[in-house]
Amino acid sequence: MSRDWAASARMAEQYNGTDVVDDAARTIAQDYRRRPLPPTSSATLTFLTGLLNPSAAIEVGTGTGTATLALLRGMPRSGILTSIDTDAEAQAVARELIVHANLAGHRVRMMTGRPDEVLSRLAQGTYDLVHIDAEAGQAPRLVPLALERLEPGGVLVLDQAMLGGSVADPAVRSPQVREIRQLLNDLQGRSDLTRLLLPIDDGMLVLRRL
């Protein structure tokens, strides 16, 4: 990353800001060996969610709640967020932080299990928004399942879509990077989607189902 780009990223992070609950979620994430959603990605997710005003949303990768908080801040209180993770203890932390962030009035359904298995049980074509922040190697399996859950006009947000620049570096040819490149190429060829790839943090891919 160039000096100018790094300075711009730091300025954006400071400008977008965080609060004490976000900071707590990121600190606690280290104890659970989880990657928290960075501040600029969180702010972007809240902004997008507010524009969409979803009545039903899915989160894949609860962690300790950084993305959960971002989603809830953009959702109407009448909306329902279904949050999926394999770690029930981390989900319990996220639920506690939701209370501390004064977001307890929102409706959140925590589901514990393998993301692909839980996603496959959810109704197809009924969700306005899906956010995926799971391990990068899971993305090729999860994205097709997530797209099936979206109603027409629904939006999918995939974090870690560029793996911090590795996907854009032709010298990097690890299996994980090759899988993400193939996923991006496959999505680029679909006529039923509009797409936007953003170089925010580790990369953010936004897809809209037509």
Stockholm file with secondary structure:
# STOCKHOLM 1.0

chainA/1-210         MSRDWAASARMAEQYNGTDVVDDAARTIAQDYRRRPLPPTSSATLTFLTGLLNPSAAIEVGTGTGTATLALLRGMPRSGILTSIDTDAEAQAVARELIVHANLAGHRVRMMTGRPDEVLSRLAQGTYDLVHIDAEAGQAPRLVPLALERLEPGGVLVLDQAMLGGSVADPAVRSPQVREIRQLLNDLQGRSDLTRLLLPIDDGMLVLRRL
#=GR chainA/1-210 SS CCHHHHHHHHHHHHHHCCCHHHHHHHHHHHHTTCCCCCHHHHHHHHHHHHHHCCSEEEEECCTTSHHHHHHHHHSCTTCEEEEEESCHHHHHHHHHHHHHTTCTTSEEEEEESCHHHHHHHSCTTCEEEEEECSCGGGHHHHHHHHHHHEEEEEEEEEESSSGGGTTTCTTCCCHHHHHHHHHHHHHHTCTTEEEEEECSTTCEEEEEEC
#=GC SS_cons         CCHHHHHHHHHHHHHHCCCHHHHHHHHHHHHTTCCCCCHHHHHHHHHHHHHHCCSEEEEECCTTSHHHHHHHHHSCTTCEEEEEESCHHHHHHHHHHHHHTTCTTSEEEEEESCHHHHHHHSCTTCEEEEEECSCGGGHHHHHHHHHHHEEEEEEEEEESSSGGGTTTCTTCCCHHHHHHHHHHHHHHTCTTEEEEEECSTTCEEEEEEC
//
